Amino acid sequence: MNNFSLSIIADKKIRRQIHLVERIMQSPYPIALEEIAIEFDVSVRTLERDIAEIGNIDKEFVVQHKAVGYEIEKTALIDDLLLDISEQSPLFVIIQNMYEEIYLTIDEWADDLFLSSSALYRYLSSLKNILKDFNLTLSLTPVKIEGEEVDIRYFYFYFFYSTNDISPKYRPGQELFDIFQANYDFFIQNTDISVSLQHRSILYWTMIVNKRIEHEHYITIPDEVKVKQQQSLTYKYIEKLAHEILITTSTTDIPVDETVFLDMLLLDNYMYREGVAGPIEERLYPFLTKDLHLFVNDFFAKENLAKPSDATLYIFIFYIRNILLLTQLTPLFQKNFFEVNQFVKTMHYPMFKKWMAAISASEIADFKKIKYAEDVCVNLTMFTLYAKNKDVNSMPHILFSFDGKTAYLNYLHMFVENFMGGNTEVTFSYNKHITNELANSLGVDLIVKNYKETSENFDCQTYNTSRHPTTKDWDNIYHLILAMQST
């Protein structure tokens, strides 16, 4: 379960139970509670109580094998189990009801959820903190989200899109799939614009927009933004398709602002690949486009990076331009998911840091509107790695030098060959002392050993596993190789 979903679950016990189910499900063997207790830093007795409570939901999910451990047999039903556990969290229930325009007072919610008023206030205080990140507030008379319509829509999109793995109730259904496919086909067949779109994100947006219009909540687009967007190459087609996309309103009642909003949502859902990234619209934004060309070209020159093709540079310019245009609606469109930011900053921090410095030092006036600079720079980092590596065929060379019983070494040899796949060059050495000279002569990028050797200093990277490599060791090796392939 992702970070945002867990933030909605304010109750520590419910979070722990979700982690417990996920841990049992992910284990390749029936796992003992003693092992999980050490990982979670709780007592076995606490986990036994959690198992009992989960068992009250459905005893068939978690099966105890007393001599071995716990496993989940009916994994196909795991979504239902996680949903049942998650919906014990009052905030899930409250948010879903507010989405349906069901507004209750504090006392009514306390009665409905079998909570004391003081306990409910604690949950709502947590929700208030979450809503601050979306420029929203929470009214308590009745309990209701308040703020700009575009921010409310973005919050509901982020909520349902993030909790997709939990709640099947608010996943786009077949009707929306059919609407998207029909309209996408029409767009491709009737325009000269080559685009590729992230369809699941658009489906969630379509679901949210229709629900808000159904409840008569309409978007307001600034006039200067609206005038320019109506001149875009895509607008005239979206205008024709709006009555099929917005199924909760009649054709004659669709406000221009809603059509413009639909058109601008495309900017958040283009796939950034050469030739299918969408139109740059330089005629509408000549100065901004020129400034972005200079900014991106200067970045590659300053950092001594090989200049990508014009088609690849277009991706950077198009992305930044789209973010700046969407920021005119709300800066929330700059946001990434926590897990993406965390992974990219961990794996590629030097490149991320360079983009942060470039954005901060730039004199482009519109960059002052970038509120979530880390999120934007994470995306620019990923584009840079794509540009650097998309045509590179070289593979990192890993030298494994293991010590142990011969049967075990034979097994490790087989395991490594299967673990590495075809994206690395692998050398095994059993009968030679590994020296820096040998590593350099072989062109080795990484040496992996399961023994300590301090007599030699190596020019390349080294990693020492446990005497008998653990799952954690293989995970670390994988990330080292991934970093090599992405630098």
Order of alpha helices (4+ residues) and beta strands (2+ residues): alpha-alpha-alpha-alpha-beta-beta-alpha-alpha-alpha-alpha-beta-beta-alpha-alpha-alpha-alpha-alpha-alpha-alpha-alpha-alpha-alpha-alpha-beta-alpha-beta-alpha-beta-beta-alpha
